[in-house]
Amino acid sequence: MFEMAEQRPSIFKQMRQAVARTHEGWSERMVAPVRAGDRRFYEELETVLLTSDMSRETVDHLLAALAERARRKAVKGEENLRDLLKDYLLEVLTAPAEGRIQTRPRTGDPFVTILVGPNGTGKTTTSGKLAAWNRGRRRSVMLCAADTYRPAAIEQLDDWARRAGAEIVKGRTGDNPTALVFEAAGHARESRFDELIVDTAGRLHTKADLMQELDNLIHAAAQVVPYAPHEVLLVMDATTGQNGLQQARRYVESAGVTGIVLTKLDGTARCGIAVTIALELNLPVRYMGVGEQMDDFLEFFPEAFIDTLLEPETAVN
C-alpha cells in the first residue's frame, strides 16, 4: 500500500542528504579564505565550482557576475561575498522557471507529462516515482509504458504502477509506441485521470529516426488532449556531468523539453550541474532523484537547494 506524503521524511532533510558531499567540498575550501582576503576567496570559489561539476563557461560567468556585483555594492569580506553568491545563485536557478508556469489543463483533461532522455538515466524509475509523488498529493495517475523496445521496462513500470496505486496502459515488446500513447491519452481523458505520465524508450540524440519517433508520440498526445504534452521532462543522470550536457542540448532542440529531472544525486558531489543547466540550457530543474526508494524523489525548490548547499545546518526541517 502506498505511503501518503505526510509519512515521508522532511523534504529539507532529504535535500540536505542529497547535497551533503557537494556542501562538504564547498565548506572545506570556503571557510579558510576569510583571513586571506577577497582575492583568495575568488580563487577558492573557482575551484569549488569546477569540482561541483559546473562547466568552465558557467564558472567564468558566475565569477565575473559576482565580482561586478561586489564592486557595484562595495561588498568585501568572505561572509558578505557568500551572501552575494547565495543571492545570485538563487536568481540563476529561479530565472528559467519564469514564463514556464505549469498551467493545469481544463477540467476533465489530464496533465500530460512525457519523460525523455538517453538510455541509463533512470526514466522508468523516474516515471514510477513521479506517479507515486502525484499519488501522495491525492491525484489519480495513469502511466503509459511507451518504451516498447525493452520487455524489462514494461515489467518495471507495471510494478511501479502497482506500488504507487496508479493505473497503466501497456503493450507488448515491439508495439508501436505512438499508438500506445494515443490509446493512453484517450483512456486518461475518458476516465478523467488527473495525470498521464509517459515513459519513453532511451535513444541517442544522434539517431534521427528515433528522434522522429519521439516527435511522433509527443504529437500523438496533442491529438487527444488539447495543448498536451503540458510537460516534457528530460531525465539527466547527474553522475555523467558535462558529458550529459551536450546530449541535453540536442534533446532541448528536438523534443521541446520544458524541464529537467536530475537523477542519481545520492552520493555524488556534482550538484553544481543544476546551475549549469539553468544558465546554459535556460531550463528549470523540476525534480531530483536522491535514492532508490519510492519516496527518494523531491520537487526542486531553488531556495531550499541553495540554503541546504551553503548552510545545511540551518535549513528548515
Secondary structure, 3 states (H helix, E strand, C coil): CCCCHHHCCCHHHHHHHHCHHHHHHHHHHHCHHHHCCHHHHHHHHHHHHHHCCCCHHHHHHHHHHHHHHHHHHCCCCHHHHHHHHHHHHHHHHHHHHCCCCCCCCCCCCCEEEEEECCCCCCHHHHHHHHHHHHHCCCCCEEEEEECCCCHHHHHHHHHHHHHHCCEEECCCCCCCHHHHHHHHHHHHHHCCCCEEEEEECCCCCCCHHHHHHHHHHHHHHHHHCCCCCCEEEEEEEHHHCHHHHHHHHHHHHHHCCCEEEEECCCCCCCCCHHHHHHHHHCCCEEEEECCCCCCCEEECCHHHHHHHHHCHHHCCC
